[in-house]
Every structure is written in C-alpha cells, then in structure tokens.
Amino acid sequence: MHVPDAEGETPQKVQKIINPLISKALQQLVHSNESVRIQNGLNLVQYLLRGSADSQHDREHKYVLKRLIRGAGGSSNASKCGFYTTLVGYLNAFKEKLSLDEIFKVLDNELKVSKKTTTKENADAYIGHILVISALQKCGMLTKKGKVAKALEYVLAASQQKIYHYKLSYNCLINFLINQSEDDFKKTLFPFMRDHLSQRNQYIKNSHLLTYTHNYTTIVRCFFGA
C-alpha cells in the first residue's frame, strides 16, 4: 500500500484531513472498559474497510497505522491492550495491502529506544516492539525469511531488558522456534540461545526454550557436546 508521507503534520492539520470517527475511535482505545476499546477498534476497522481508494483514504491508513503502532507502546496497560487488539484486527483486514518494510519503518520511527529518553519510555517502547511483532505473527505476515530475521531482532532485543519483557516475549520466541527451518534456527535464534545459556543468570530463563527445540536436536546436541 503506497501512501503519501504525512510526517510533520500538526494536530491542527490532522483534524482537517482525518475523519472525526477515526479520531474518536483512537481516543477510546485507551478506555479502562475493555468492551469500549473493542467496539471502537471494530468501528475503526469497519470504517477503513468502507473507504475508497483515493489519496484521502491512503492518508488515513497511514495515520491509523502510525497511531496503532505508537499506542502499542503506550504508558498504560489499557492503552497497550486497546491499540494491540485493534492492530491485530487492522493487519488482518489489510495485510494484503501492507508491506513489512513499511510496518518496520513505522515501528522504528514511533517506538524509538534511546539513551535520551527515560527508562519508563524505553521500557514501554520495548513492550510495543514485542506486541507489534506478536500481531504480525497472529496475522500470518511473517513468512519471508529476511523479514523473519528482522522481526526476531526486535523480540530478542526486548527480551534482554526486564524480566517482564522476557515473559512477554516468550510466546513470540516459541512461535519463531516452531516455525523456523533448521537452517534459519542455526542462523538466528540459536546464536542468541547459545550465548545466553552460557550465562548463569540467563540459563534458567532460556533453558525453558530448549523444550521447543526438538526439531533442531542435532544443532543443540552439538552445543552441549552430546
């Protein structure tokens, strides 16, 4: 899906070019009531499905994708849940029109991890990385080898932060494990497991992943000298 660049648009400009229904739905995704979040996520996706293929609609798509990805790294649990579930619905509806390169670019721009930001902001951004990759997995969008490696980088980086980042990334890592070929496993996830299994403080966490490596027993046994 090719959409015109909307970077630098002020809130005033957004109000003029974005349908009020979109703005209202996005605002309600942070609501404390789960039913309210779900209904507004549904309203948002249904509105976009009814749209026509013109520059206005393309602009709205780009704006929504940016907001959903940014919201997945929001400061509250309600925000993360609301934007994540809506992102899953959005990706399912439009995955044939979206490119992973576009999604990764938005992810890098909207959920930056930097020494200049606060620890809380970085922690939220890492959670957002995990949730976005999880959404891509749920929608079956991670099928190209090069893109899988890129997606895995986000999850591995996040999993090395706080213990709650690792716990959240666990299902993502398992999905990567059970869907990789032996060659892909050897090049991507195994080096991470090998390096961290050798660290005492990381062994307990990563040894759990070994229970899902039955498809790669030759590689794992070589590491342990079996």
One Martini backbone bead per residue (centre of mass of N, CA, C, O) as a GRO file, in nm:
protein
  226
    1MET     BB    1   0.091   0.040   0.028
    2HIS     BB    2   0.063   0.362  -0.094
    3VAL     BB    3   0.161   0.653   0.094
    4PRO     BB    4   0.169   0.958   0.189
    5ASP     BB    5   0.351   1.176   0.352
    6ALA     BB    6   0.280   1.286   0.712
    7GLU     BB    7   0.508   1.423   0.817
    8GLY     BB    8   0.461   1.709   1.026
    9GLU     BB    9   0.184   1.701   1.117
   10THR     BB   10  -0.042   1.869   1.274
   11PRO     BB   11  -0.315   1.859   1.470
   12GLN     BB   12  -0.469   2.057   1.287
   13LYS     BB   13  -0.433   1.898   1.023
   14VAL     BB   14  -0.555   1.632   1.116
   15GLN     BB   15  -0.843   1.742   1.165
   16LYS     BB   16  -0.885   1.807   0.852
   17ILE     BB   17  -0.801   1.502   0.723
   18ILE     BB   18  -0.950   1.347   0.957
   19ASN     BB   19  -1.185   1.162   1.054
   20PRO     BB   20  -1.363   1.182   1.346
   21LEU     BB   21  -1.402   0.875   1.385
   22ILE     BB   22  -1.104   0.810   1.414
   23SER     BB   23  -1.034   0.989   1.656
   24LYS     BB   24  -1.243   0.867   1.850
   25ALA     BB   25  -1.150   0.572   1.841
   26LEU     BB   26  -0.858   0.620   1.939
   27GLN     BB   27  -0.933   0.747   2.215
   28GLN     BB   28  -1.096   0.475   2.315
   29LEU     BB   29  -0.841   0.270   2.339
   30VAL     BB   30  -0.785   0.380   2.657
   31HIS     BB   31  -1.005   0.256   2.793
   32SER     BB   32  -1.095   0.076   3.080
   33ASN     BB   33  -1.304  -0.054   2.895
   34GLU     BB   34  -1.301  -0.323   2.695
   35SER     BB   35  -1.561  -0.288   2.525
   36VAL     BB   36  -1.492  -0.007   2.422
   37ARG     BB   37  -1.233  -0.081   2.276
   38ILE     BB   38  -1.346  -0.296   2.083
   39GLN     BB   39  -1.566  -0.126   1.942
   40ASN     BB   40  -1.369   0.098   1.833
   41GLY     BB   41  -1.192  -0.091   1.670
   42LEU     BB   42  -1.419  -0.189   1.488
   43ASN     BB   43  -1.503   0.088   1.375
   44LEU     BB   44  -1.235   0.152   1.241
   45VAL     BB   45  -1.211  -0.088   1.044
   46GLN     BB   46  -1.486  -0.051   0.904
   47TYR     BB   47  -1.432   0.225   0.789
   48LEU     BB   48  -1.184   0.145   0.614
   49LEU     BB   49  -1.337  -0.073   0.443
   50ARG     BB   50  -1.535   0.155   0.310
   51GLY     BB   51  -1.327   0.280   0.156
   52SER     BB   52  -1.159   0.448  -0.086
   53ALA     BB   53  -0.916   0.475  -0.353
   54ASP     BB   54  -0.758   0.741  -0.214
   55SER     BB   55  -0.568   0.985  -0.074
   56GLN     BB   56  -0.735   1.008   0.184
   57HIS     BB   57  -0.735   0.708   0.261
   58ASP     BB   58  -0.430   0.669   0.265
   59ARG     BB   59  -0.378   0.875   0.490
   60GLU     BB   60  -0.545   0.729   0.704
   61HIS     BB   61  -0.384   0.470   0.710
   62LYS     BB   62  -0.116   0.588   0.800
   63TYR     BB   63  -0.219   0.712   1.061
   64VAL     BB   64  -0.327   0.454   1.196
   65LEU     BB   65  -0.071   0.286   1.196
   66LYS     BB   66   0.093   0.483   1.366
   67ARG     BB   67  -0.097   0.485   1.617
   68LEU     BB   68  -0.103   0.180   1.680
   69ILE     BB   69   0.200   0.143   1.725
   70ARG     BB   70   0.239   0.358   1.939
   71GLY     BB   71   0.017   0.242   2.141
   72ALA     BB   72   0.167  -0.033   2.207
   73GLY     BB   73   0.370   0.183   2.378
   74GLY     BB   74   0.217   0.271   2.606
   75SER     BB   75   0.170   0.375   2.950
   76SER     BB   76  -0.076   0.179   2.955
   77ASN     BB   77  -0.250  -0.111   2.960
   78ALA     BB   78  -0.500  -0.018   2.808
   79SER     BB   79  -0.351   0.093   2.566
   80LYS     BB   80  -0.204  -0.160   2.475
   81CYS     BB   81  -0.459  -0.335   2.437
   82GLY     BB   82  -0.620  -0.155   2.240
   83PHE     BB   83  -0.399  -0.128   2.013
   84TYR     BB   84  -0.334  -0.424   1.970
   85THR     BB   85  -0.614  -0.542   1.892
   86THR     BB   86  -0.651  -0.341   1.655
   87LEU     BB   87  -0.401  -0.420   1.497
   88VAL     BB   88  -0.487  -0.707   1.436
   89GLY     BB   89  -0.742  -0.626   1.278
   90TYR     BB   90  -0.601  -0.450   1.068
   91LEU     BB   91  -0.402  -0.659   0.951
   92ASN     BB   92  -0.615  -0.867   0.865
   93ALA     BB   93  -0.763  -0.666   0.663
   94PHE     BB   94  -0.461  -0.541   0.518
   95LYS     BB   95  -0.215  -0.743   0.449
   96GLU     BB   96  -0.220  -0.725   0.126
   97LYS     BB   97  -0.134  -0.395   0.143
   98LEU     BB   98   0.106  -0.455   0.327
   99SER     BB   99   0.432  -0.387   0.436
  100LEU     BB  100   0.697  -0.468   0.633
  101ASP     BB  101   0.871  -0.222   0.580
  102GLU     BB  102   0.660  -0.018   0.669
  103ILE     BB  103   0.621  -0.123   0.958
  104PHE     BB  104   0.919  -0.100   1.052
  105LYS     BB  105   0.944   0.202   1.007
  106VAL     BB  106   0.726   0.285   1.207
  107LEU     BB  107   0.845   0.146   1.452
  108ASP     BB  108   1.113   0.309   1.455
  109ASN     BB  109   0.972   0.595   1.477
  110GLU     BB  110   0.754   0.545   1.725
  111LEU     BB  111   0.961   0.321   1.892
  112LYS     BB  112   1.206   0.451   2.043
  113VAL     BB  113   1.539   0.373   2.150
  114SER     BB  114   1.696   0.578   2.408
  115LYS     BB  115   1.917   0.760   2.611
  116LYS     BB  116   1.725   1.024   2.607
  117THR     BB  117   1.526   0.855   2.745
  118THR     BB  118   1.340   0.706   2.957
  119THR     BB  119   1.302   0.414   3.110
  120LYS     BB  120   0.992   0.397   3.068
  121GLU     BB  121   0.990   0.455   2.763
  122ASN     BB  122   1.167   0.214   2.683
  123ALA     BB  123   0.993  -0.007   2.809
  124ASP     BB  124   0.741   0.054   2.635
  125ALA     BB  125   0.877   0.017   2.359
  126TYR     BB  126   0.951  -0.282   2.393
  127ILE     BB  127   0.663  -0.377   2.422
  128GLY     BB  128   0.575  -0.275   2.145
  129HIS     BB  129   0.756  -0.460   1.981
  130ILE     BB  130   0.630  -0.726   2.072
  131LEU     BB  131   0.333  -0.665   1.989
  132VAL     BB  132   0.380  -0.622   1.688
  133ILE     BB  133   0.504  -0.900   1.628
  134SER     BB  134   0.266  -1.060   1.736
  135ALA     BB  135   0.062  -0.951   1.530
  136LEU     BB  136   0.209  -1.062   1.281
  137GLN     BB  137   0.186  -1.357   1.362
  138LYS     BB  138  -0.127  -1.377   1.387
  139CYS     BB  139  -0.149  -1.279   1.066
  140GLY     BB  140   0.074  -1.422   0.884
  141MET     BB  141   0.332  -1.210   0.794
  142LEU     BB  142   0.583  -1.413   0.873
  143THR     BB  143   0.744  -1.562   0.580
  144LYS     BB  144   0.997  -1.410   0.524
  145LYS     BB  145   1.314  -1.458   0.604
  146GLY     BB  146   1.426  -1.166   0.631
  147LYS     BB  147   1.182  -1.066   0.809
  148VAL     BB  148   1.213  -1.260   1.044
  149ALA     BB  149   1.488  -1.160   1.139
  150LYS     BB  150   1.397  -0.873   1.198
  151ALA     BB  151   1.175  -0.943   1.404
  152LEU     BB  152   1.361  -1.098   1.602
  153GLU     BB  153   1.534  -0.858   1.692
  154TYR     BB  154   1.319  -0.716   1.860
  155VAL     BB  155   1.265  -0.948   2.064
  156LEU     BB  156   1.553  -0.997   2.168
  157ALA     BB  157   1.604  -0.714   2.275
  158ALA     BB  158   1.361  -0.712   2.473
  159SER     BB  159   1.426  -0.981   2.638
  160GLN     BB  160   1.695  -0.826   2.775
  161GLN     BB  161   1.562  -0.678   2.985
  162LYS     BB  162   1.321  -0.729   3.162
  163ILE     BB  163   1.140  -0.983   3.291
  164TYR     BB  164   0.869  -0.890   3.153
  165HIS     BB  165   0.981  -0.898   2.868
  166TYR     BB  166   1.042  -1.197   2.854
  167LYS     BB  167   0.759  -1.304   2.914
  168LEU     BB  168   0.626  -1.160   2.667
  169SER     BB  169   0.833  -1.295   2.448
  170TYR     BB  170   0.800  -1.603   2.469
  171ASN     BB  171   0.578  -1.668   2.252
  172CYS     BB  172   0.734  -1.550   2.018
  173LEU     BB  173   0.979  -1.740   2.034
  174ILE     BB  174   0.820  -2.001   1.995
  175ASN     BB  175   0.707  -1.932   1.715
  176PHE     BB  176   0.982  -1.921   1.585
  177LEU     BB  177   1.074  -2.208   1.650
  178ILE     BB  178   0.826  -2.378   1.512
  179ASN     BB  179   0.877  -2.206   1.214
  180GLN     BB  180   1.166  -2.298   1.168
  181SER     BB  181   1.427  -2.381   1.018
  182GLU     BB  182   1.728  -2.514   1.076
  183ASP     BB  183   1.887  -2.290   0.932
  184ASP     BB  184   1.749  -2.048   1.066
  185PHE     BB  185   1.807  -2.125   1.357
  186LYS     BB  186   2.121  -2.121   1.331
  187LYS     BB  187   2.124  -1.798   1.245
  188THR     BB  188   1.935  -1.678   1.486
  189LEU     BB  189   1.833  -1.813   1.769
  190PHE     BB  190   2.075  -1.988   1.860
  191PRO     BB  191   2.292  -1.774   1.926
  192PHE     BB  192   2.129  -1.657   2.159
  193MET     BB  193   2.104  -1.915   2.331
  194ARG     BB  194   2.402  -1.984   2.353
  195ASP     BB  195   2.498  -1.720   2.496
  196HIS     BB  196   2.282  -1.741   2.740
  197LEU     BB  197   2.343  -2.031   2.847
  198SER     BB  198   2.640  -1.933   2.950
  199GLN     BB  199   2.467  -1.766   3.152
  200ARG     BB  200   2.361  -1.801   3.462
  201ASN     BB  201   2.131  -1.568   3.471
  202GLN     BB  202   2.002  -1.704   3.185
  203TYR     BB  203   1.946  -2.012   3.194
  204ILE     BB  204   1.662  -2.052   3.306
  205LYS     BB  205   1.508  -1.899   3.089
  206ASN     BB  206   1.635  -2.049   2.824
  207SER     BB  207   1.583  -2.352   2.893
  208HIS     BB  208   1.282  -2.355   2.820
  209LEU     BB  209   1.330  -2.340   2.505
  210LEU     BB  210   1.446  -2.631   2.467
  211THR     BB  211   1.160  -2.779   2.458
  212TYR     BB  212   1.133  -2.648   2.139
  213THR     BB  213   1.405  -2.807   1.989
  214HIS     BB  214   1.332  -3.090   1.844
  215ASN     BB  215   1.402  -2.993   1.538
  216TYR     BB  216   1.725  -2.923   1.657
  217THR     BB  217   1.908  -3.152   1.791
  218THR     BB  218   2.183  -3.141   1.651
  219ILE     BB  219   2.263  -2.854   1.731
  220VAL     BB  220   2.225  -2.878   2.040
  221ARG     BB  221   2.414  -3.123   2.090
  222CYS     BB  222   2.673  -2.985   1.995
  223PHE     BB  223   2.679  -2.773   2.219
  224PHE     BB  224   2.681  -3.010   2.457
  225GLY     BB  225   2.846  -3.263   2.344
  226ALA     BB  226   2.644  -3.516   2.243
   0.00000   0.00000   0.00000
